[in-house]
Amino acid sequence: MDIATSPLALPFPAMPEIEGVTLRVARAGYKDWGRCDLTYVELAEGTSVAGVFTKNVCCSSEVELGREQVKAGRARALVVNAGNSNAFTGYRGREAVEQIMAQVAANLGCTPTQVFVSSTGVIGVPLPKDRARAGLDAAFAAAECSWRDAADTIGTTDTFAKGAMARAVVDGKTVTLCGIIKGSGMIAPDMATMLGYIFTDAAAEPGFLQQCLSTANLATFSCITVDSDTSTSDTVLAFATGKAGNAPLSSFDSPGADAFAAALNDVCRQLAHLVVRDGEGAQKFIEVRVTGAVSDESAHRIGLAIANSPLVKTAIAGEDANWGRVVMAVGKAGEPADRDKLSIGFGGVWAAREGLPLADYDEAPVAQHLKGREITIEVDIGLGDGRATVWTCDLTHGYISINADYRS
């Protein structure tokens, strides 16, 4: 099935090489498509790794193994298979992952636990071991490739390649962070919601890198939703090769630690937004801003109730300023709210304040705002100082068309 590029797509950025990171792609043939579907990344010895993984209890063997491997904090390679998630495949799926880890470890002369594997695609079909083996052999012999090639290769229903970068000054050294991500559907904020990989030449101890990634995740990947469904394979990994030459970051007392954490958060935010922009069938990018809640956590849950509401999302798709649907979503969130203190707005224009429609409300500027691609919904709960921002997209016929035909 051919899928048109999302109208919300952004161009792939210029991204420099990261010392200690070597990218290669190959075609394993996991699906009948005429492109590469296996990404192989070699990492310098001593590379630190951190990760966040799906909370879906029916997760893949890749996720189960990755959760354990990341505790050791070191990585030498990453393998990403596209077209087959290898989830819900029992012992056969795990054997396939262990075979990949062993094959890469033998090639690099490292331990299998330093090889991280991700797979994405159809659930319930064991990853073919013969294709995985041949695909890796081809990847070992392949020429180095670009970030764009790697980003294209990890995609499934994605309509455009997604990448982001940032820089920071750490201990007098300029460090670079580059990230790629795939994600379009089965996106819900229950950890990370896609496959994403961030690489930096900074030197960072695994514990500090994990602290930074976990914090960034809460403000970025865990604040997006496309369809409220959390994948069995969701993974975000961060790798730090240490080649920039800075004194290793070990805590926020380390020189440049704040700058590094801010840069990592920036990359995560960019990548998270790109996933929403490529939401299956999406025509509009929606930012939901919640203020006045009893706590930030409460505001976050209210924001998600709005962002996940099919009625809100279809109203935005139809360019209908139906603020009553937003009221409904606030009320069903299960969080403290008072009908008579609630205020709702679109694009900076309040439609209702403190429980009542504004007498002088003019829907014309709101209607014009909803015709655009970038939509904002503002909600003031009126009870406290809690605030949160979440991001989603509209719900169109395109989402149904893509997912009704996903396995073909």
N, C-alpha and C positions, 0 to 999 in steps of 0.2 A: 504494500500500500504506500503510495507516494503521499507525503505530507508536506504542505506548503510551509515555508519558513515563517515563523511567528512574526506578526507585525510589530511586536515589542522587542525584537532581537536587537542586540547591540553588536558592533563590529568586534572581532577578536583583537585584543590589544597587542602591541609590540612587547614581547617578553624576552629578556636576555637569558642566556645560558646561566645555570647555577653550577658553580664548580663542585664536583663531587656527585653530580647527577647526570646519568647517561640514559637517554630515551631511545627506545626502539619499538617498532610495531611490526606485526606479521598477520597473516591470514590463517587462522586455524579452521575456519569453515563451520563454526558453531550454528550458523543459520545460512540459508540460501540467499546471501546477499554478496554483491560484488565489491567488497571492500575489506580492509583489515579489521580484525575483531579481537586481537590480542595485543595488549600493551605490556611491555617489559621495561622496567626501570632498574638500572644498576646504581647502587649507592656506595659511596666511599666507606672504607672501614671506619668504625667509630661513630657512624651516623646515629644520632638520637632519634627516637620515634615516640609519638604520642597519638592517642586515638580516642574517638568516641564512636559508639556503636548503637545500632537499633535496640529498642526495648521490646520489639516484637518477640513473643515467646516462641514462635515458630520460625526462628531465624535459621540461616544457613550454617553449614559447617565452617565456611570461611569466617563468619562472624564469631562463632564459638571459639575457633582456634585463635583468631586475631585478638580477642579479649584477653586470652592467656598470654600470648606472645608479647603483647605490648607492655606487660608488667616488667619484663626484663629490660625494656627501654632502648634496645639496639636493633638496627635493621641494616640489611645489605641489599635487599631487592624487593620489588613490588611487581606483582603480576595481576593484570585486570582482564577478565574474560567478558566479552559482550555478546549477548544473544541467548545466554543460558544462565539463569540465576543459580543453578545447582542446589536450590533450596527444596526441602521436603523430599529428599532423595535418599535418606537413611545412610547405611554404612557405605553404599556405593558412592554417594556424594563425598563423604569424608575421605574415602580411599583416593578419589580423584584429586582432592586438594593435597593430601599428603604426598601423592606421586609428584605433583607440580613442585611442592616445596623441596622434595628430595632431588629432583632433576636440576633445579636451579642451584641448590646448595652444592651439588657435585660440580657444576659448571664454575661456581665462584670460589669453591673451597671454604665454605662457611657452614654453619649449622643450619638445619632446616628451619629452626624456630626464628631465624633472622630473615626468613622469606615470608612476606605478607601477600595474601591472595584475596582478591575480590572477584565476584561474578555477578552479572546482572542480566536479566532477561526473563524468559518464561520460567515459571515455578513448576516443579514436579517432574523434570526430566534430568536424569543424571548427566553430569558433564562427561562427554565421550573421552575416555582416557587416551585413545589412540590419536584423536585430533589434538588434544592438549599437548601430548608429547611431540607430535610433528610440528605444531605451531610454535612451541618453545624452541625447538631445534632451528626453525626458520628465523625466529627472533634473535637467537644468539649470533647468527651469521649476518643479520640485517645491518644496513648502514644506520648511523645515528639519524634521528628525525627531530622535527621541530615540536614545540609545545602545541601548535595547531594540529599537527598530525596525531599527537597523543590524545588531545581533546576530542578530535573527531572519532578516534578509534574506540573510546570508552562509551560512546553514546548508544542509545537504543532508539526510543521514539523521539529523541531530541531533534529539534529542527535547526539548531545552530550550535557551533562550538563555543564553549564557555571557558574563559580564562580571566585571571586578574593578577595584578602585581602591586607591590608597594616596597618602599625602602625606608630604612631607619638608620640613624647613627648610633652605634653601640660601642662603647669603650674606644671612641675615636675612629672606629672603622664603619664604613658604609656597608650595611648588609642588605641583601635583596631577598624578597619573598615572592614566589610565583605559585599560582594555584590553578588547577583545572578541575572541572566538575561535570558530572552528568546528572540529569534529573529533569523530568517533565510531568510524569504522572506517578501515582502512588506516593504522594508527598504530603506528609503531616508532621507536625512539630513534636516528635516524641524521641528526640535526640538529634539526629542529623538529617535524615530524610533524603538521602541520595548517596552517590559515590563521589567523594571529593578528596583531593590530594594536594597538599601544600608543601612546598620545598623551599628551604632557605639555606644560605651559606653561613648563617650565624652559628656560633658555638653556643649551645644551650644544653644544660643537664636535662635528662629525661623528665625528672620530677617537675622542674620549672616549666618545661615545654608543655607537659600535661596540664599543669595549672592554667597556663595561658590559653590553651586550646579549649579546655572545659569552660572557662569563663567566657570566651568568645562565642562558643556554641550557644550558650544560654541567651545571648543578645542577638544572635543572627540566625543560625540554622533552626533553632528551636522557636523562632518567631515567624516562620513561614508555613503556609499550607496551600495546597492546590485542591485536594479532594478529600482530606481528612483520613486517608489511608496510609498507614505506616508500613514500609517495605520490610520484607524478611532479610534484606541484604544491606541495609543502610550503614554506611561507614564513612567517616572522615578521618584521615591520617595526616599527621604533620611530621616532616622529616627535616632534621637540622644536621648538615654535613660538617659544620665547624670550619669550613675552608676560608672564611672571611678573616680569621686570625684574631678575633676579639677574645678577651678573657671570658671563659665560659660563664654564661648566665646561670646562676644557681638560685637566685631569689630576687625579690623586688628591691633589695638593697644593692644589687649588682649595677655597675655603671651602664646606663642605657636600657635597663630592664623595662621601664615604663614606655619608652619609645618603641621597643620591640613588641611589647604587648599591644600597643595601639596599632602598629602596622599589621600584626596578625589579625586583629579584630577587623581592620579595614578590608583585608583580603577576604575574610570570611563573610563579611557583610556584602561585598561586591558579588561573591559567588552565590550567596543565598538569593539575592535579588535576581540574578540571571536565571536561576531555576524557576522562580515565579514567572519571570518574563517568558519562559518557554513552557508554561503550564499547558497541558494538552487542550487544544482548542481555544486558548486564551486570546482575547482581543483587547483586554484592559488590565493594567497593573494597578492594584488597589492597596493603598496604605490606610490602615485603621489605627487611629490615635485615640487612646482612652486616657482620660485624666479624672481626678476627683474620686478615685476608688479608695477603699479602706486600706489597701496595701498594693505594692507593685505586683505581687503575685496574683491578687484578685483582679487587678486591671488586665494582666496578661490572660487570665482565663476568660474574662469578658471579651477581650479582643478576639480570642480564638473562636468564641461562640458566634461572634458576628462574621468573622472571616470564613467559617466553615458552614454558614447557613446557606443551603441551596436557594432559599427564597431571596436572601440579600444578593447573592451572587448573580442570580438570573435577572433580578431587577436592574443591577448595574449593566448586565449584558444588554438589556432592553432600554438602557438610558432613561430609566424611570426613577425619579427621586422619591421613592416610596419609603420615607423615613419610618413609617409604622413597622416595617419589617425589621429595622434596626432595633426599635423598641422591643419587639418580640424576642430578638436574639439576646438582648441584654437580660430580659426577664427570665429566659430559660437557662442562663449560664450557671445558676445555682450559687451565685455570689451576692453579697449584700448590695441592694439597690433600692431606691425609693422612687416610685413612679412620679411623685410630685416634685422631685429635685433633678430629674433627668433632663439633659439637653442634647440635641442631635443637630449636626450640621454636615454640609457637603462643600468641599472646596473653599472653606473659609466663610461660608454663609450659613448662619444658624437658621434652621427651619422651626425648631421648637426649643423653648427655654423653660426650665424649671417645671416640666410636666405639662406645658401648654404650647400649642402652635402659636407662633408670633403673629400678632394681628396685622403687622405690615410686611409679612413674609412675601417676598417676590421670588417666584420659582424660576424666572427667566435666566438669571445668572447661574443657578444650579443646573438647569437643563443644559445650558451651554457647556458647563464644566463636565457633565456626564457624557457629552459627545466626544470628549478627548480620550487619549490613551492612558493618561496618568490621573487616577482618581483618588481623592482623599475623603475619608469618613471620619468626622470628629464626634466623640461622645464624652460628655462630662457627667460623671455619676453624681457629683455634688455631695459626697460623703466624707472625703478625706484628701490625702495628698498622693495617693498611689497613682502611678502612670505606667503605661506600656505602649509600645508600637508593634504591630504585627503586619505582615504583608501577605497578600493573596492575589488571585486573579478572578475574572468573571467566569461564569459557567455557561458554555454555549453548546449548540448542537455538535460542534466539532469534537468535544470531549467524548460524546457518545459514539460518534463515528469511529474515532481512533480505538476506543476500548472494546467496541463490539466486534472488532476485526483484529484484535491484538495478536492472536496465535497464528494467524495465516501468514 
